[in-house]
Amino acid sequence: MQNNLVVNDVTGLNPVTVWAINKPQSVEDVVEAIRRFDGPVSVGGGHFSMGGQTASPNSLHLDMRSMNKVLLFSPVDKTIRVQAGIRWCDIQRFVDPHDLSVKIMQTYANFTVGGSLSVNVHGRYMGLGPVILSVRWFKLVMADGSVHECTPTQNTELFYAVIGSYGGLGVIVEVELQLADNVKVKRLAMKMSARDYIEHFKAKVRHSKDAIFHNADLYPPDYERARSVTWVRTEEAVTEPRRLHRGGAGYALERYFVWAVTETPLGKWRREYLIDPLLYASRKVHWRNFEASYDVAELEPASRKRTTYVLQEYFVPVERFDEFVPKMAEVLKRHRVNALNVSVRHAQADPGSVMAWARGETFAFVLYYKQRTRDSAKNRVAVWTRELIDAAVSCGGTYYLPYQPHATEEQFHAAYPRAKELFALKRRLDPGFRFRNVLWDKYYAPTLATPT
Ligand SMILES: Cc1cc2nc3c(=O)[nH]c(=O)nc-3n(C[C@H](O)[C@H](O)[C@H](O)COP(=O)(O)OP(=O)(O)OC[C@H]3O[C@@H](n4cnc5c(N)ncnc54)[C@H](O)[C@@H]3O)c2cc1C
């Protein structure tokens, strides 16, 4: 148990005082914690979600980070079974000597496997999409302390409901994942008008058998130009001998760029016309694991007291890219959002999770911006966030849930039409509303007043 009982996230914007913090080390510890305490329970992995998704007031908080062991590994089948509190970077260190990689994960490697499944994350991978596509099996502890094993063909209702359910149905304690080969990848980068991007994507990237990673950066402040960056499989010699990022401190230059783009006059212009052309001028060949092991420390500002960096994400069907970009740009410009970047990624359709954000082939728009921490600033952000959600929904899309929960209830249900199914399942499996966090408190708790 821990004395400091405030659970917060990386932005510092969401402090929540909990009743106690427990750090389980095994499935048995989780079962015992849930059975011995009969009140509300919240679950946290890396605590990188940005809107209170890891905590609820007066809950028993299960901090999963001590459940970080590899349980089984088969280099022949390219599979790994792990405890759910392990981070991607720990798995990378384990599998790299076997020339294997995590198949699907985020751009940075600090996140836990359990936190990633609960959000159903994605990365910059081509031909893949939500992380559920790489999940072979997981073990879940439910509200009554019972333990269940789920695969895409066994306990399927739970499999497709738990992934993407933000810890609302139980604690994911162990996971088996499919791995991929740690191939060498070569960077191909090209700047173009944002209007030309979709044709470029369809002609050069969408069906490329060699594309491993892809993203396109839309340049603020006008979002009219894009830089497409694709990493393709290659047999050429690496230009970067390291197989993995070392992690931790030592990112002074990267942090300076982040600061300069958002704080200096002409910062955004200098990034587009001076810094990026230099960064992309050289030939780069990396190991896939190197390109997948960035550390969030490179983004961390000196202080988050008065201002903080925050993420948001919107998802739009591939065919509606050209419709969404001007709508998004108009909102961001009108509200003078201090955006650092909008990174566009691609995802194949989700195979059936209830809270799927990729209901077909999808583009993800990842917005990284800076905001003040005072209440008036938070309220202003809420206003333009709701406008962006409307823009995404009007294009047949949705928004991402691990960030600040500014969406109204109506927007939430418009963006996640199957949420009511998940709510019905929660009523059945967690009748005492034990598993909670800010997201469940905001959108689910009010529905409890209505009889089923
Ligand atoms: C710098 C940065 C970059 C990011 N990049 C990406 C990206 O490229 N792609 C992307 O998809 N997302 C991205 N995200 C969002 C990130 O993937 C999610 O916030 C993810 O949940 C973080 O993992 P975590 O271990 O910190 O989870 P946490 O924030 O700790 O938890 C997230 C949710 O999962 C639940 N949870 C955690 N562990 C368990 C468990 N074992 N069992 C049940 N429920 C659990 C929590 O209750 C919470 O609701 C980024 C976030 C940051 C800060």
The ligand as an SDF file (V2000), in Angstrom:
LIG
                    3D

 53 58  0  0  0  0  0  0  0  0999 V2000
    3.2000   10.6920  -25.6980 C   0  0  0  0  0  0  0  0  0  0  0  0
    2.0560    9.7760  -25.9890 C   0  0  0  0  0  0  0  0  0  0  0  0
    1.9860    9.1500  -27.2190 C   0  0  0  0  0  0  0  0  0  0  0  0
    0.9180    8.3130  -27.5180 C   0  0  0  0  0  0  0  0  0  0  0  0
    0.8930    7.6970  -28.7340 N   0  0  0  0  0  0  0  0  0  0  0  0
   -0.1050    6.8670  -29.0340 C   0  0  0  0  0  0  0  0  0  0  0  0
   -0.1050    6.1520  -30.2820 C   0  0  0  0  0  0  0  0  0  0  0  0
    0.7930    6.2730  -31.1050 O   0  0  0  0  0  0  0  0  0  0  0  0
   -1.1650    5.3370  -30.5280 N   0  0  0  0  0  0  0  0  0  0  0  0
   -2.1740    5.1550  -29.6210 C   0  0  0  0  0  0  0  0  0  0  0  0
   -3.0820    4.3930  -29.9030 O   0  0  0  0  0  0  0  0  0  0  0  0
   -2.1730    5.7980  -28.4440 N   0  0  0  0  0  0  0  0  0  0  0  0
   -1.1660    6.6320  -28.1300 C   0  0  0  0  0  0  0  0  0  0  0  0
   -1.1550    7.2630  -26.9170 N   0  0  0  0  0  0  0  0  0  0  0  0
   -2.2160    6.9520  -25.9450 C   0  0  0  0  0  0  0  0  0  0  0  0
   -1.7890    5.7150  -25.1350 C   0  0  0  0  0  0  0  0  0  0  0  0
   -1.6050    4.6300  -25.9950 O   0  0  0  0  0  0  0  0  0  0  0  0
   -2.8460    5.3020  -24.1270 C   0  0  0  0  0  0  0  0  0  0  0  0
   -3.0460    6.3410  -23.2060 O   0  0  0  0  0  0  0  0  0  0  0  0
   -2.4780    4.0060  -23.3900 C   0  0  0  0  0  0  0  0  0  0  0  0
   -3.5340    3.6180  -22.5670 O   0  0  0  0  0  0  0  0  0  0  0  0
   -1.2770    4.1990  -22.5260 C   0  0  0  0  0  0  0  0  0  0  0  0
   -0.9360    3.0030  -21.8750 O   0  0  0  0  0  0  0  0  0  0  0  0
   -0.7640    3.0040  -20.3160 P   0  0  0  0  0  0  0  0  0  0  0  0
   -0.0760    1.7410  -19.9430 O   0  0  0  0  0  0  0  0  0  0  0  0
   -0.1500    4.2690  -19.8600 O   0  0  0  0  0  0  0  0  0  0  0  0
   -2.2960    2.9240  -19.8740 O   0  0  0  0  0  0  0  0  0  0  0  0
   -3.0180    3.7360  -18.6780 P   0  0  0  0  0  0  0  0  0  0  0  0
   -3.1100    5.1540  -19.0350 O   0  0  0  0  0  0  0  0  0  0  0  0
   -2.3850    3.4020  -17.3800 O   0  0  0  0  0  0  0  0  0  0  0  0
   -4.4680    3.0620  -18.7100 O   0  0  0  0  0  0  0  0  0  0  0  0
   -5.3250    3.2870  -19.8160 C   0  0  0  0  0  0  0  0  0  0  0  0
   -6.6600    2.5800  -19.5390 C   0  0  0  0  0  0  0  0  0  0  0  0
   -6.4530    1.1900  -19.4400 O   0  0  0  0  0  0  0  0  0  0  0  0
   -6.9190    0.6950  -18.1760 C   0  0  0  0  0  0  0  0  0  0  0  0
   -5.9620   -0.3320  -17.7760 N   0  0  0  0  0  0  0  0  0  0  0  0
   -4.6270   -0.2100  -17.6140 C   0  0  0  0  0  0  0  0  0  0  0  0
   -4.0920   -1.4030  -17.3140 N   0  0  0  0  0  0  0  0  0  0  0  0
   -5.1140   -2.2940  -17.2550 C   0  0  0  0  0  0  0  0  0  0  0  0
   -5.1920   -3.6880  -17.0000 C   0  0  0  0  0  0  0  0  0  0  0  0
   -4.1340   -4.4240  -16.7480 N   0  0  0  0  0  0  0  0  0  0  0  0
   -6.4230   -4.2730  -17.0280 N   0  0  0  0  0  0  0  0  0  0  0  0
   -7.5390   -3.5320  -17.2800 C   0  0  0  0  0  0  0  0  0  0  0  0
   -7.5080   -2.2180  -17.5490 N   0  0  0  0  0  0  0  0  0  0  0  0
   -6.3040   -1.6100  -17.5440 C   0  0  0  0  0  0  0  0  0  0  0  0
   -6.9410    1.8810  -17.2540 C   0  0  0  0  0  0  0  0  0  0  0  0
   -7.9100    1.7200  -16.2450 O   0  0  0  0  0  0  0  0  0  0  0  0
   -7.2980    3.0130  -18.2220 C   0  0  0  0  0  0  0  0  0  0  0  0
   -8.6870    3.0960  -18.3720 O   0  0  0  0  0  0  0  0  0  0  0  0
   -0.1120    8.0990  -26.5710 C   0  0  0  0  0  0  0  0  0  0  0  0
   -0.0460    8.7300  -25.3260 C   0  0  0  0  0  0  0  0  0  0  0  0
    1.0380    9.5480  -25.0290 C   0  0  0  0  0  0  0  0  0  0  0  0
    1.0960   10.2170  -23.6880 C   0  0  0  0  0  0  0  0  0  0  0  0
  1  2  1  0
  2  3  1  0
  2 52  2  0
  3  4  2  0
  4  5  1  0
  4 50  1  0
  5  6  2  0
  6  7  1  0
  6 13  1  0
  7  8  2  0
  7  9  1  0
  9 10  1  0
 10 11  2  0
 10 12  1  0
 12 13  2  0
 13 14  1  0
 14 15  1  0
 14 50  1  0
 15 16  1  0
 16 17  1  0
 16 18  1  0
 18 19  1  0
 18 20  1  0
 20 21  1  0
 20 22  1  0
 22 23  1  0
 23 24  1  0
 24 25  2  0
 24 26  1  0
 24 27  1  0
 27 28  1  0
 28 29  2  0
 28 30  1  0
 28 31  1  0
 31 32  1  0
 32 33  1  0
 33 34  1  0
 33 48  1  0
 34 35  1  0
 35 36  1  0
 35 46  1  0
 36 37  1  0
 36 45  1  0
 37 38  2  0
 38 39  1  0
 39 40  1  0
 39 45  2  0
 40 41  1  0
 40 42  2  0
 42 43  1  0
 43 44  2  0
 44 45  1  0
 46 47  1  0
 46 48  1  0
 48 49  1  0
 50 51  2  0
 51 52  1  0
 52 53  1  0
M  END
$$$$
